[in-house]
Amino acid sequence: MPVRNSCPIDYRIYDKDSDGKTKNTHFSEMLALAKKRGIIPKAVVMDAWYSSLDNLKSIRSHGWVWVTTLRKNRIVNHNKQLNKLDISEEGTPIHLRGYGWVTVFKF
């Protein structure tokens, strides 16, 4: 199996009192700066904190794919909680409310 590398390309110190920016604002700005720098990631990987619809749509707007953890109570497939679905080992397509179709995996 080939070795895959990941490399953080940016970071921010979150201090809303000094700059007035939310974590999601910093996230969006870092994505835009990465795009401007010509970075073309295989995937944007982040933790569940950043898996808001706005952030997922922002990644998609750059033409990139994303990998994240979705919270188990996330509403999918028209009013079902994610944790109530049977997820196959090969992945299961689900409709993420407000976003569209994605494939989820259970680890």
The first five atom37 places (N, CA, C, CB, O) and aatype in JSON, in Angstrom:
{
  "aatype": [12, 14, 19, 1, 2, 15, 4, 14, 9, 3, 18, 1, 9, 18, 3, 11, 3, 15, 3, 7, 11, 16, 11, 2, 16, 8, 13, 15, 6, 12, 10, 0, 10, 0, 11, 11, 1, 7, 9, 9, 14, 11, 0, 19, 19, 12, 3, 0, 17, 18, 15, 15, 10, 3, 2, 10, 11, 15, 9, 1, 15, 8, 7, 17, 19, 17, 19, 16, 16, 10, 1, 11, 2, 1, 9, 19, 2, 8, 2, 11, 5, 10, 2, 11, 10, 3, 9, 15, 6, 6, 7, 16, 14, 9, 8, 10, 1, 7, 18, 7, 17, 19, 16, 19, 13, 11, 13],
  "atom_mask": [
    [1, 1, 1, 1, 1],
    [1, 1, 1, 1, 1],
    [1, 1, 1, 1, 1],
    [1, 1, 1, 1, 1],
    [1, 1, 1, 1, 1],
    [1, 1, 1, 1, 1],
    [1, 1, 1, 1, 1],
    [1, 1, 1, 1, 1],
    [1, 1, 1, 1, 1],
    [1, 1, 1, 1, 1],
    [1, 1, 1, 1, 1],
    [1, 1, 1, 1, 1],
    [1, 1, 1, 1, 1],
    [1, 1, 1, 1, 1],
    [1, 1, 1, 1, 1],
    [1, 1, 1, 1, 1],
    [1, 1, 1, 1, 1],
    [1, 1, 1, 1, 1],
    [1, 1, 1, 1, 1],
    [1, 1, 1, 0, 1],
    [1, 1, 1, 1, 1],
    [1, 1, 1, 1, 1],
    [1, 1, 1, 1, 1],
    [1, 1, 1, 1, 1],
    [1, 1, 1, 1, 1],
    [1, 1, 1, 1, 1],
    [1, 1, 1, 1, 1],
    [1, 1, 1, 1, 1],
    [1, 1, 1, 1, 1],
    [1, 1, 1, 1, 1],
    [1, 1, 1, 1, 1],
    [1, 1, 1, 1, 1],
    [1, 1, 1, 1, 1],
    [1, 1, 1, 1, 1],
    [1, 1, 1, 1, 1],
    [1, 1, 1, 1, 1],
    [1, 1, 1, 1, 1],
    [1, 1, 1, 0, 1],
    [1, 1, 1, 1, 1],
    [1, 1, 1, 1, 1],
    [1, 1, 1, 1, 1],
    [1, 1, 1, 1, 1],
    [1, 1, 1, 1, 1],
    [1, 1, 1, 1, 1],
    [1, 1, 1, 1, 1],
    [1, 1, 1, 1, 1],
    [1, 1, 1, 1, 1],
    [1, 1, 1, 1, 1],
    [1, 1, 1, 1, 1],
    [1, 1, 1, 1, 1],
    [1, 1, 1, 1, 1],
    [1, 1, 1, 1, 1],
    [1, 1, 1, 1, 1],
    [1, 1, 1, 1, 1],
    [1, 1, 1, 1, 1],
    [1, 1, 1, 1, 1],
    [1, 1, 1, 1, 1],
    [1, 1, 1, 1, 1],
    [1, 1, 1, 1, 1],
    [1, 1, 1, 1, 1],
    [1, 1, 1, 1, 1],
    [1, 1, 1, 1, 1],
    [1, 1, 1, 0, 1],
    [1, 1, 1, 1, 1],
    [1, 1, 1, 1, 1],
    [1, 1, 1, 1, 1],
    [1, 1, 1, 1, 1],
    [1, 1, 1, 1, 1],
    [1, 1, 1, 1, 1],
    [1, 1, 1, 1, 1],
    [1, 1, 1, 1, 1],
    [1, 1, 1, 1, 1],
    [1, 1, 1, 1, 1],
    [1, 1, 1, 1, 1],
    [1, 1, 1, 1, 1],
    [1, 1, 1, 1, 1],
    [1, 1, 1, 1, 1],
    [1, 1, 1, 1, 1],
    [1, 1, 1, 1, 1],
    [1, 1, 1, 1, 1],
    [1, 1, 1, 1, 1],
    [1, 1, 1, 1, 1],
    [1, 1, 1, 1, 1],
    [1, 1, 1, 1, 1],
    [1, 1, 1, 1, 1],
    [1, 1, 1, 1, 1],
    [1, 1, 1, 1, 1],
    [1, 1, 1, 1, 1],
    [1, 1, 1, 1, 1],
    [1, 1, 1, 1, 1],
    [1, 1, 1, 0, 1],
    [1, 1, 1, 1, 1],
    [1, 1, 1, 1, 1],
    [1, 1, 1, 1, 1],
    [1, 1, 1, 1, 1],
    [1, 1, 1, 1, 1],
    [1, 1, 1, 1, 1],
    [1, 1, 1, 0, 1],
    [1, 1, 1, 1, 1],
    [1, 1, 1, 0, 1],
    [1, 1, 1, 1, 1],
    [1, 1, 1, 1, 1],
    [1, 1, 1, 1, 1],
    [1, 1, 1, 1, 1],
    [1, 1, 1, 1, 1],
    [1, 1, 1, 1, 1],
    [1, 1, 1, 1, 1]
  ],
  "atom_positions": [
    [[0.85, -1.18, 0.0], [0.0, 0.0, 0.0], [0.9, 1.24, 0.0], [-0.97, 0.0, 1.23], [1.82, 1.33, 0.81]],
    [[0.64, 2.19, -0.89], [1.47, 3.4, -0.93], [1.26, 4.25, 0.32], [1.14, 4.22, -2.19], [0.19, 4.27, 0.92]],
    [[2.3, 4.95, 0.68], [2.23, 5.85, 1.83], [1.61, 7.16, 1.37], [3.63, 6.09, 2.45], [2.02, 7.73, 0.37]],
    [[0.64, 7.62, 2.12], [-0.01, 8.9, 1.81], [0.49, 9.94, 2.8], [-1.57, 8.78, 1.86], [0.58, 9.67, 4.0]],
    [[0.79, 11.08, 2.3], [1.25, 12.16, 3.16], [0.18, 13.22, 3.27], [2.55, 12.76, 2.63], [-0.57, 13.48, 2.33]],
    [[0.14, 13.84, 4.42], [-0.7, 15.02, 4.57], [0.19, 16.13, 5.09], [-1.93, 14.75, 5.53], [1.15, 15.9, 5.83]],
    [[-0.16, 17.31, 4.71], [0.67, 18.45, 5.07], [-0.21, 19.65, 5.38], [1.67, 18.78, 3.93], [-0.89, 20.17, 4.49]],
    [[-0.22, 20.08, 6.63], [-0.96, 21.32, 6.93], [-0.33, 22.48, 6.15], [-0.96, 21.62, 8.47], [0.89, 22.6, 6.09]],
    [[-1.16, 23.3, 5.56], [-0.61, 24.4, 4.75], [-0.91, 25.77, 5.34], [-1.18, 24.33, 3.35], [-0.41, 26.78, 4.85]],
    [[-1.7, 25.8, 6.39], [-2.05, 27.07, 7.0], [-2.61, 26.82, 8.39], [-3.07, 27.84, 6.12], [-3.08, 25.73, 8.7]],
    [[-2.55, 27.82, 9.2], [-3.2, 27.75, 10.51], [-3.51, 29.16, 10.97], [-2.3, 27.01, 11.54], [-2.93, 30.12, 10.47]],
    [[-4.39, 29.26, 11.88], [-4.75, 30.55, 12.46], [-4.87, 30.4, 13.97], [-6.08, 31.09, 11.86], [-5.22, 29.34, 14.48]],
    [[-4.58, 31.47, 14.66], [-4.83, 31.52, 16.09], [-6.22, 32.12, 16.25], [-3.72, 32.37, 16.86], [-6.48, 33.25, 15.83]],
    [[-7.09, 31.36, 16.87], [-8.46, 31.82, 17.07], [-8.5, 32.74, 18.29], [-9.44, 30.63, 17.25], [-8.25, 32.31, 19.42]],
    [[-8.82, 33.99, 18.05], [-8.94, 34.98, 19.13], [-9.97, 36.02, 18.69], [-7.54, 35.66, 19.46], [-9.62, 37.12, 18.26]],
    [[-11.22, 35.64, 18.82], [-12.31, 36.49, 18.35], [-12.29, 37.88, 18.97], [-13.64, 35.82, 18.64], [-12.7, 38.86, 18.34]],
    [[-11.81, 37.97, 20.21], [-11.76, 39.28, 20.88], [-10.81, 40.24, 20.18], [-11.33, 39.1, 22.34], [-11.02, 41.45, 20.21]],
    [[-9.76, 39.72, 19.54], [-8.8, 40.63, 18.89], [-9.13, 40.91, 17.43], [-7.41, 40.05, 18.98], [-8.85, 42.01, 16.94]],
    [[-9.73, 39.93, 16.71], [-9.98, 40.18, 15.28], [-11.45, 40.09, 14.89], [-9.2, 39.2, 14.47], [-11.8, 40.42, 13.75]],
    [[-12.32, 39.65, 15.79], [-13.74, 39.58, 15.52], [-14.17, 38.45, 14.58], [0.0, 0.0, 0.0], [-15.33, 38.39, 14.18]],
    [[-13.24, 37.56, 14.24], [-13.54, 36.49, 13.29], [-13.91, 35.19, 13.99], [-12.36, 36.27, 12.36], [-13.34, 34.84, 15.03]],
    [[-14.88, 34.49, 13.41], [-15.26, 33.18, 13.93], [-14.29, 32.13, 13.39], [-16.73, 32.83, 13.56], [-13.52, 32.4, 12.47]],
    [[-14.33, 30.93, 13.95], [-13.52, 29.83, 13.43], [-13.9, 29.54, 11.99], [-13.69, 28.57, 14.3], [-13.04, 29.24, 11.16]],
    [[-15.19, 29.61, 11.68], [-15.64, 29.35, 10.31], [-15.18, 30.42, 9.34], [-17.14, 29.24, 10.27], [-14.9, 30.12, 8.17]],
    [[-15.09, 31.66, 9.78], [-14.56, 32.74, 8.93], [-13.1, 32.47, 8.61], [-14.73, 34.12, 9.62], [-12.67, 32.58, 7.46]],
    [[-12.32, 32.11, 9.63], [-10.92, 31.76, 9.4], [-10.81, 30.6, 8.4], [-10.22, 31.4, 10.74], [-9.98, 30.62, 7.5]],
    [[-11.65, 29.58, 8.58], [-11.65, 28.41, 7.71], [-11.87, 28.82, 6.26], [-12.71, 27.41, 8.15], [-11.13, 28.41, 5.37]],
    [[-12.9, 29.62, 6.02], [-13.23, 30.08, 4.67], [-12.08, 30.89, 4.07], [-14.51, 30.91, 4.69], [-11.75, 30.73, 2.9]],
    [[-11.5, 31.76, 4.86], [-10.38, 32.57, 4.38], [-9.16, 31.71, 4.03], [-9.99, 33.62, 5.43], [-8.48, 31.97, 3.05]],
    [[-8.9, 30.68, 4.83], [-7.76, 29.81, 4.55], [-7.99, 29.01, 3.26], [-7.52, 28.85, 5.72], [-7.05, 28.8, 2.49]],
    [[-9.24, 28.57, 3.03], [-9.54, 27.88, 1.78], [-9.28, 28.8, 0.58], [-11.0, 27.39, 1.77], [-8.64, 28.4, -0.39]],
    [[-9.78, 30.04, 0.67], [-9.61, 30.99, -0.43], [-8.12, 31.28, -0.68], [-10.37, 32.31, -0.13], [-7.7, 31.41, -1.82]],
    [[-7.35, 31.4, 0.4], [-5.91, 31.67, 0.25], [-5.19, 30.47, -0.37], [-5.29, 32.02, 1.62], [-4.29, 30.64, -1.19]],
    [[-5.58, 29.26, 0.02], [-4.98, 28.07, -0.58], [-5.25, 28.03, -2.08], [-5.53, 26.78, 0.1], [-4.36, 27.73, -2.87]],
    [[-6.48, 28.35, -2.45], [-6.85, 28.39, -3.88], [-6.01, 29.43, -4.61], [-8.36, 28.71, -4.05], [-5.5, 29.18, -5.7]],
    [[-5.86, 30.61, -4.0], [-5.08, 31.69, -4.6], [-3.61, 31.29, -4.77], [-5.19, 32.96, -3.75], [-2.96, 31.69, -5.73]],
    [[-3.11, 30.51, -3.83], [-1.72, 30.04, -3.89], [-1.53, 28.93, -4.91], [-1.28, 29.56, -2.52], [-0.4, 28.5, -5.16]],
    [[-2.63, 28.45, -5.51], [-2.54, 27.4, -6.52], [-2.5, 25.99, -5.96], [0.0, 0.0, 0.0], [-2.16, 25.05, -6.67]],
    [[-2.85, 25.85, -4.71], [-2.86, 24.52, -4.09], [-4.08, 23.75, -4.59], [-2.88, 24.64, -2.53], [-5.2, 24.27, -4.61]],
    [[-3.85, 22.51, -4.98], [-4.93, 21.64, -5.45], [-4.88, 20.37, -4.59], [-4.78, 21.31, -7.0], [-4.16, 19.42, -4.92]],
    [[-5.64, 20.35, -3.51], [-5.58, 19.19, -2.62], [-6.34, 18.0, -3.19], [-6.14, 19.56, -1.25], [-7.3, 18.17, -3.94]],
    [[-5.91, 16.8, -2.82], [-6.7, 15.61, -3.16], [-7.97, 15.62, -2.35], [-5.89, 14.3, -2.9], [-9.02, 15.16, -2.81]],
    [[-7.89, 16.15, -1.12], [-9.07, 16.28, -0.27], [-8.75, 17.27, 0.84], [-9.51, 14.9, 0.33], [-7.61, 17.38, 1.29]],
    [[-9.77, 17.98, 1.28], [-9.67, 18.85, 2.46], [-10.16, 17.99, 3.63], [-10.52, 20.2, 2.3], [-11.3, 17.54, 3.65]],
    [[-9.28, 17.79, 4.59], [-9.6, 16.94, 5.73], [-9.74, 17.82, 6.96], [-8.49, 15.85, 5.95], [-8.88, 18.66, 7.25]],
    [[-10.85, 17.61, 7.7], [-11.1, 18.45, 8.88], [-11.92, 17.67, 9.89], [-11.82, 19.76, 8.49], [-12.51, 16.63, 9.57]],
    [[-11.97, 18.17, 11.1], [-12.78, 17.5, 12.11], [-14.22, 18.0, 12.04], [-12.2, 17.73, 13.53], [-14.54, 18.93, 11.3]],
    [[-15.07, 17.37, 12.81], [-16.51, 17.65, 12.75], [-16.85, 19.1, 13.06], [-17.24, 16.75, 13.72], [-17.89, 19.6, 12.62]],
    [[-16.0, 19.79, 13.8], [-16.26, 21.19, 14.14], [-16.47, 22.03, 12.88], [-15.1, 21.76, 14.96], [-17.24, 22.99, 12.9]],
    [[-15.79, 21.67, 11.8], [-15.84, 22.46, 10.57], [-16.78, 21.89, 9.51], [-14.45, 22.57, 10.0], [-16.74, 22.32, 8.36]],
    [[-17.64, 20.94, 9.89], [-18.49, 20.28, 8.9], [-19.85, 20.95, 8.72], [-18.7, 18.84, 9.29], [-20.83, 20.29, 8.38]],
    [[-19.91, 22.25, 8.94], [-21.16, 22.97, 8.69], [-21.45, 22.98, 7.19], [-21.08, 24.42, 9.24], [-20.55, 22.83, 6.37]],
    [[-22.71, 23.16, 6.85], [-23.08, 23.21, 5.44], [-22.34, 24.31, 4.69], [-24.58, 23.42, 5.29], [-21.89, 24.1, 3.56]],
    [[-22.2, 25.47, 5.32], [-21.5, 26.57, 4.64], [-20.05, 26.18, 4.33], [-21.52, 27.84, 5.52], [-19.55, 26.48, 3.25]],
    [[-19.38, 25.52, 5.27], [-18.0, 25.11, 5.02], [-17.91, 24.04, 3.94], [-17.36, 24.61, 6.32], [-17.03, 24.09, 3.08]],
    [[-18.81, 23.07, 3.98], [-18.8, 22.02, 2.96], [-19.06, 22.61, 1.58], [-19.84, 20.94, 3.28], [-18.43, 22.21, 0.59]],
    [[-19.99, 23.54, 1.51], [-20.29, 24.2, 0.23], [-19.12, 25.05, -0.24], [-21.56, 25.06, 0.35], [-18.86, 25.15, -1.44]],
    [[-18.43, 25.67, 0.69], [-17.26, 26.47, 0.34], [-16.18, 25.6, -0.29], [-16.71, 27.19, 1.58], [-15.58, 25.99, -1.29]],
    [[-15.94, 24.44, 0.29], [-14.95, 23.52, -0.27], [-15.38, 23.1, -1.68], [-14.78, 22.27, 0.64], [-14.58, 23.1, -2.61]],
    [[-16.65, 22.74, -1.82], [-17.17, 22.33, -3.13], [-17.05, 23.46, -4.15], [-18.64, 21.89, -3.01], [-16.77, 23.19, -5.32]],
    [[-17.24, 24.71, -3.73], [-17.16, 25.84, -4.66], [-15.76, 25.99, -5.26], [-17.55, 27.13, -3.95], [-15.6, 26.56, -6.33]],
    [[-14.76, 25.48, -4.56], [-13.38, 25.52, -5.07], [-13.09, 24.31, -5.96], [-12.38, 25.56, -3.91], [-12.0, 24.2, -6.53]],
    [[-14.07, 23.39, -6.08], [-13.88, 22.21, -6.9], [-13.14, 21.09, -6.17], [0.0, 0.0, 0.0], [-12.63, 20.18, -6.81]],
    [[-13.09, 21.16, -4.85], [-12.37, 20.19, -4.05], [-13.33, 19.23, -3.37], [-11.5, 20.88, -3.02], [-14.51, 19.52, -3.2]],
    [[-12.81, 18.09, -2.97], [-13.58, 17.13, -2.18], [-13.17, 17.27, -0.72], [-13.36, 15.66, -2.69], [-12.12, 17.84, -0.41]],
    [[-13.99, 16.75, 0.15], [-13.71, 16.86, 1.58], [-13.89, 15.53, 2.27], [-14.6, 17.92, 2.22], [-14.62, 14.65, 1.81]],
    [[-13.2, 15.4, 3.4], [-13.33, 14.24, 4.27], [-13.47, 14.78, 5.68], [-12.09, 13.25, 4.13], [-12.64, 15.56, 6.14]],
    [[-14.52, 14.36, 6.36], [-14.75, 14.83, 7.72], [-15.59, 13.82, 8.47], [-15.43, 16.22, 7.73], [-16.11, 12.86, 7.89]],
    [[-15.73, 14.03, 9.73], [-16.65, 13.27, 10.56], [-17.95, 14.05, 10.64], [-16.06, 13.0, 11.98], [-17.95, 15.25, 10.89]],
    [[-19.05, 13.36, 10.41], [-20.36, 13.99, 10.58], [-20.91, 13.57, 11.93], [-21.34, 13.61, 9.42], [-20.78, 12.41, 12.32]],
    [[-21.5, 14.48, 12.63], [-22.08, 14.16, 13.93], [-23.21, 13.15, 13.75], [-22.59, 15.43, 14.65], [-23.95, 13.19, 12.77]],
    [[-23.33, 12.26, 14.72], [-24.29, 11.16, 14.58], [-25.73, 11.62, 14.53], [-24.12, 10.2, 15.72], [-26.59, 10.88, 14.03]],
    [[-26.03, 12.81, 15.02], [-27.41, 13.3, 14.99], [-27.7, 14.16, 13.75], [-27.71, 14.1, 16.25], [-28.77, 14.77, 13.66]],
    [[-26.76, 14.21, 12.81], [-26.95, 14.98, 11.58], [-28.17, 14.45, 10.83], [-25.68, 14.91, 10.67], [-28.36, 13.24, 10.72]],
    [[-28.99, 15.35, 10.33], [-30.2, 14.96, 9.61], [-29.85, 14.65, 8.15], [-31.28, 16.09, 9.69], [-29.27, 15.48, 7.45]],
    [[-30.21, 13.44, 7.72], [-29.93, 12.97, 6.36], [-31.16, 12.27, 5.8], [-28.69, 12.02, 6.34], [-32.12, 12.01, 6.53]],
    [[-31.13, 11.98, 4.52], [-32.21, 11.23, 3.87], [-33.6, 11.72, 4.27], [-32.08, 9.76, 4.19], [-34.49, 10.92, 4.58]],
    [[-33.77, 13.0, 4.25], [-35.08, 13.6, 4.5], [-35.62, 13.25, 5.89], [-36.07, 13.14, 3.43], [-36.59, 12.5, 6.02]],
    [[-34.98, 13.79, 6.9], [-35.45, 13.74, 8.29], [-35.1, 12.48, 9.07], [-36.9, 13.9, 8.31], [-35.83, 12.11, 9.99]],
    [[-34.01, 11.82, 8.75], [-33.51, 10.71, 9.57], [-32.17, 11.11, 10.16], [-33.38, 9.4, 8.73], [-31.39, 11.83, 9.54]],
    [[-31.92, 10.64, 11.37], [-30.62, 10.9, 11.97], [-29.6, 9.92, 11.39], [-30.68, 10.79, 13.52], [-29.91, 8.75, 11.16]],
    [[-28.4, 10.41, 11.15], [-27.34, 9.6, 10.56], [-27.12, 8.3, 11.35], [-26.05, 10.39, 10.49], [-26.92, 7.25, 10.75]],
    [[-27.14, 8.38, 12.67], [-26.87, 7.19, 13.48], [-27.98, 6.14, 13.42], [-26.64, 7.59, 14.92], [-27.81, 5.04, 13.94]],
    [[-29.1, 6.45, 12.8], [-30.2, 5.5, 12.66], [-30.1, 4.68, 11.36], [-31.53, 6.23, 12.69], [-30.9, 3.77, 11.15]],
    [[-29.12, 4.99, 10.51], [-28.97, 4.3, 9.22], [-27.98, 3.15, 9.32], [-28.53, 5.28, 8.14], [-27.04, 3.19, 10.12]],
    [[-28.19, 2.12, 8.5], [-27.22, 1.05, 8.35], [-26.22, 1.49, 7.29], [-27.91, -0.31, 7.95], [-26.58, 1.77, 6.15]],
    [[-24.96, 1.56, 7.69], [-23.9, 2.0, 6.78], [-23.09, 0.77, 6.39], [-23.0, 3.09, 7.44], [-22.57, 0.06, 7.25]],
    [[-22.98, 0.52, 5.08], [-22.23, -0.65, 4.61], [-20.73, -0.4, 4.7], [-22.63, -1.0, 3.17], [-20.28, 0.75, 4.78]],
    [[-19.96, -1.49, 4.68], [-18.5, -1.36, 4.71], [-17.96, -0.66, 3.48], [-17.86, -2.74, 4.84], [-16.9, -0.03, 3.53]],
    [[-18.67, -0.75, 2.37], [-18.24, -0.12, 1.12], [-18.66, 1.34, 1.04], [-18.8, -0.87, -0.08], [-18.3, 2.04, 0.09]],
    [[-19.41, 1.81, 2.02], [-19.92, 3.17, 2.01], [-21.37, 3.19, 1.56], [0.0, 0.0, 0.0], [-21.8, 2.33, 0.79]],
    [[-22.11, 4.15, 2.04], [-23.53, 4.27, 1.72], [-23.83, 5.69, 1.25], [-24.4, 3.91, 2.96], [-23.54, 6.66, 1.96]],
    [[-24.4, 5.82, 0.06], [-24.82, 7.17, -0.39], [-25.98, 7.66, 0.48], [-25.23, 7.15, -1.9], [-26.94, 6.92, 0.73]],
    [[-25.88, 8.88, 0.91], [-26.96, 9.5, 1.7], [-27.19, 10.91, 1.16], [-26.61, 9.53, 3.23], [-26.31, 11.5, 0.54]],
    [[-28.37, 11.43, 1.41], [-28.66, 12.8, 1.04], [-28.48, 13.67, 2.28], [-30.11, 12.95, 0.46], [-29.21, 13.53, 3.26]],
    [[-27.5, 14.56, 2.22], [-27.21, 15.48, 3.33], [-28.07, 16.72, 3.14], [-25.68, 15.84, 3.39], [-27.88, 17.49, 2.19]],
    [[-29.0, 16.92, 4.04], [-29.96, 18.02, 3.93], [-29.24, 19.35, 3.73], [-30.85, 18.08, 5.18], [-28.33, 19.71, 4.48]],
    [[-29.65, 20.08, 2.71], [-29.08, 21.38, 2.4], [-27.81, 21.32, 1.57], [0.0, 0.0, 0.0], [-27.27, 22.36, 1.2]],
    [[-27.34, 20.11, 1.27], [-26.08, 19.97, 0.52], [-26.24, 19.12, -0.74], [-25.02, 19.36, 1.4], [-25.92, 19.56, -1.84]],
    [[-26.74, 17.9, -0.56], [-26.88, 16.98, -1.68], [-26.37, 15.6, -1.3], [0.0, 0.0, 0.0], [-26.26, 15.27, -0.12]],
    [[-26.06, 14.81, -2.31], [-25.65, 13.42, -2.09], [-24.17, 13.33, -1.76], [-25.95, 12.57, -3.32], [-23.33, 13.97, -2.4]],
    [[-23.86, 12.53, -0.73], [-22.49, 12.22, -0.32], [-22.44, 10.74, 0.03], [-22.04, 13.12, 0.9], [-23.48, 10.1, 0.24]],
    [[-21.26, 10.2, 0.1], [-21.09, 8.82, 0.54], [-20.49, 8.83, 1.94], [-20.19, 8.02, -0.45], [-19.49, 9.51, 2.2]],
    [[-21.1, 8.08, 2.84], [-20.59, 8.01, 4.21], [-20.03, 6.62, 4.49], [-21.7, 8.36, 5.24], [-20.47, 5.62, 3.91]],
    [[-19.06, 6.58, 5.37], [-18.43, 5.34, 5.79], [-18.46, 5.29, 7.31], [-16.97, 5.22, 5.24], [-18.46, 6.33, 7.98]],
    [[-18.48, 4.08, 7.83], [-18.47, 3.92, 9.29], [-17.17, 3.22, 9.66], [-19.72, 3.1, 9.79], [-16.83, 2.18, 9.1]],
    [[-16.44, 3.81, 10.6], [-15.17, 3.24, 11.04], [-15.29, 2.79, 12.47], [-14.01, 4.24, 10.89], [-14.33, 2.27, 13.04]]
  ]
}
